[in-house]
Amino acid sequence: MSAGNQTAVVEFILQDFSDDPQVGALLSVLFLLLYLMALSGNVLIITLIILSPGLHTPMYFFLVNLAILDIICTNTVLPKLLEILVVRLDTISYQSCLTQLFFLIWSVAAELLLLTAMAFDRYVAICQPLRYSTIMIWPLCAMLTVAVWTFSAINSSVHTGLITKLTFCGPNHIQHFLCEAPSLLLLSCSPTKLNNVMIIIADVCFGVVNFFLTLGSYGYIVASILRIRSASGKGRAFSTCSSHLLVVILYYSTVIYTYFLPGSGASMENGKVVTVLYTAVSPALNPLIYTLRNKDVKAALQKLAPAYW
């Protein structure tokens, strides 16, 4: 208990997916596989890019940061979820809950910003190919990356700090399998108006603004590709951004459902499934999307594999 924020609740109870042991066993295997896929796939992507000089370009520099964010996100959520399913330990301490909340908000906001930076990189590559090397210089890439990590960390610190000011003195059963801000606010015994206002501001700044910036970038990209006369040229141009576009569609569709449509009438179970998509499925699929649909990554993997096997 902390005297500073007058918190009476010292731990929270997280909600399981199902009370059926057989369903729980199946889910534990599924989430363990997703966890291992996410960790191994993203570590492989990072290692491959670092060890392959041909991949030392801005696009793959951003991809390394995306892989790091995916690792942070899965390590924030899945270990505790597996503990709930396997060990049946559904409690989480107040401090651990806030820690999970901080890293979850940080990784989600940073990924939204990073996807926008990656969309800008693809815009320059497709729409301004002759100026790409002069625009996407390493100082700009480093500045964009620092901004992504810094602004998302500040955002997460603000939301987590505001929640520490709340009083939790009543029910401690979170209607979710993780600590999310909306779920925690429902349990607060003190006013949450400021928290809700800051969540709306963050949704607009990190969600709406980045969504339209990304959408605008791909609008220009599609228009530029359609102006290419040869079919082979269109195919090459589209192949350079198709992987990122798939990741954007997968990530934004789940995040929008979770954070922008909380009152749309969807059940809590649907909300859990959607949360799994952006915290577990998306990090596990991102390495596959970038390797299976990217000739440069596959070529680097084929070249590097014989040297280590």
N, C-alpha and C positions, 0 to 999 in steps of 0.2 A: 504494500500500500504506500502511496506517495502523498505526503502531506501537502505538497505544492499544488496538486491538481485535485485533491480530495477524492481520489478514486477508491470506492469501496470494493469494487470488483477487482480481484487479483488474478483471475483467469477467466477465459471464455470457453464455451463449448461449441465446437464446430459441428456442422451437420454432415452426416454420411450420405452417400448416394442411395444406399439400400440397406435394409435390415436383413435381407436374405443372405445367408453365408455363401451360397453358391454364386450369387450375383457378385458379391463382394470379392470372391476369389477370382472370378473372371476379370473383373475390373482391375484388381491389383496386378494381374499378369499384363493386361493391356497397358496400364499406366507405367509399369516397369519397362515394358518394351519401348514405349514412347520416350521415356526418360533416357534410356540407353541410346536410342536412336538420336535424340536431340544432342546429348553430350558428345557421342562419338562422331556424329556427322559434322557438328560445328567445330569441334577440335580438329577434325580432318581438314575442313575448309581453311581454318586459320593456319595450320601447319603447311598445307599445300601452297597457299599464297605467299607465306613468308619464305619458303624454300624455292619458289619458282620465280626467277628474275623476270620472265615474260609476263607475269601477272602483277608486277609492281606498277600498277596504273591507278588513277583515282577511283575508277569503278570498283576495283577489287580492294582498295584501301577502305572504302565505305563498306564493302561486304564483310571485311574482317570485323569492323565495328558492329555490324548487324549480328554476326555470329557470337560476339562477346555478349551482346544484349540478350540474345536468345538463351545463352548459357546462364546468365544471371536470372532470367525470368523462370526457367525451368527449375533451377536450384532454389528459388524462392518459394515455389508452389508445390512441386511434385514430391519432395521428400516428406513433407508433412502430410500430404494426401495419402501417400503410401503407408505412412505410420497409422493413419486413421483406418485404412482398409485392412492392413495386415495385422497390426498389433492391437487394433481397436482402441487406440488412445486418441480420443477426440477432444481432449482439452489442450489449450494453448495459453501460456502465461500472458499477462498484460504486456510485458516488455517484448516478448517474442511476437505477439500480435502486431505491435507497432513497428517492429523491425520488418516483418513480412510486408506490412502495408507500405512502408517507406520504399523498399526495393521493388515492389510491384508497381507502384505509381511511377517510380523513377524509370524502370525499364519500358513501361507502356508509353510514357510521354517521350522518352528518348527515341523509341522506335518510330513514332509518328514523325518526329523531326528528321530523323535519319532517312526515312523513306522519301521525304520531300527533297532532301539534299541529293539523294540518288536519282530522283526524277529530274532535278535540275541538271545533273551530270549527263543523263541520257538525252535531255533536250539539247544541250550544247553539242553532244556527239552527233546527233542526227540532223539538227537544224543549222548548226554552225560548225560543220566538220573542219573547215579550213582554219578556223580560229580556236579549235578545241585546245591545242597545246599552249596557246597564249592565255586562254581564259582559265582553264582548270589547272592552274599551277599549284605546286605543293603547298605554298603558304596559304592559299585560299582553301584548299582541302583541309589543312590542319586547323584553320580558323573555324570552318564550318563544323568540324568534328568537336572542337573544344566548346563551341556554342551549344551543340546538341547535348553534350554531357552536362554542361554547366547549367543551362536553363532548365533542363529536366530535373536536375538535382535540387535547384532552388524551388521549383514547383513542388517537388515531393516533400521538401523540408517544411514548406509553408503548410501543406495539408496535414502532415504528421504532427507538426507543432500545434496547429489549431485543435486537433483531436486530443492532444495531451491536456488541453485546457478544459475539456469536457468532464462532467461528472458521470460515472457509471455506478449506479447504486441499486439498480433493480435487476431485471432479467439479464442473464449473461449468455443466452443461447443464440449464437449467430446463425441466421438462416442461409448459410453458405458453407462451403468446405475450405474457405480461406478468409482472411481478414481484408475486406474491402471497405472503403470509406462509406458508401451508402448503407451497407449492412450494419456498420458500427454506429452510424448516426441514429439508426432506429432504436438503439439500446440506450441512448444517452438520456440522463435525467435532467440535463440542463439545455438551454436554448441552443439550437444548431443553425440559426439563420445565417450567421457569418460563414459557417462551413459550407452551407448550401450555395451561398453567393459565390464563394471562391471556387467551388466545383463547377458552377456554370461558366465563370470566367475562364477556368482552365479548359473546359470543354470547347469553348469558342476559340481560344488561342491555340491550343494544341490539336484539337480535332477539326473544327470547321475551317479555320484558316489554312491549315496544312492540307486538308482534303481538297479545297478549291485550288490551292497552289499546285498540288500534284495533278489534279484534273486538268488544269490549264496547261501544264507542261505536256501532258499526253495528248491534249487537243492539238497543240502545235506539232507534236511528233507525228501523230496520225495524218495531219494535213500535209506535212512534209513528205511522208512516205507515199501518200497517194499521188503526189506530183512526180514521183520517180516513174519513168516510162517502162523500163525493163522489169519483167517479173522476177528475175534473179536479183536485181538490185533491191526491189521491195522486200524480197525474202531475207536478204542479208541485213537490211536496215531493221526489219522487224525482229530478227533473231537477237539483235543486240539489246533489245529492251523488253522482249516478251517475258523473260524470267522475272525481271523486276515487277512487271505489270501483274503477273500472277500472284506474287507475294503481296503487292499492294491490295489487290482485290480480296484475297483471303484475309488479310489482317484488318483492313478497314471494315469489311462486312461484319466481322465478329465484334470489333470494338464499338462500332456504331450501335449494334444491337444491345450490347451490354450497358453502355454509358449514356446513350442518347434516347433509348426507347424503354426506360424502366417502367413507365406507366402504360405500356401498350397492351396490357392484358395478358402478356405471356406468363406462363407459370414459372415458379422458382426452379423446377426441374429443367425447363428449357434454358433458363439462365445459367444453370450449372454446366449444361452441355456446351453452350456457347463460350463460357469462360474456359472450358477445357480446350476449345479450338484455338484460342489465341495464346494460352499459356503452355500448352503441351503439343497439340497437333501442328500448329504453325511452326514452332521452333524445330520440330522433328522433320517437317517437310521442306523447309527452306533449303537445307543443304542438298536434298535430292533435286529440287527444282533447279538450283543453280548448277548442278553437275550434269544432270541428264539432258538439260536443254542448252548447255553452254559448251561450244566446241573447244574454246580455249582452256576451260577447266578440265575437260576430259583429256585433251592432249597433254596438259601438264601432269595430270594424274598418271597417264600411261607412260610418260617419260620418266617420272619420278619413281614409280613403283618398282621397276627392275633394279634400281640402285639400292633399294632397301629390302629387297626380298631375294 
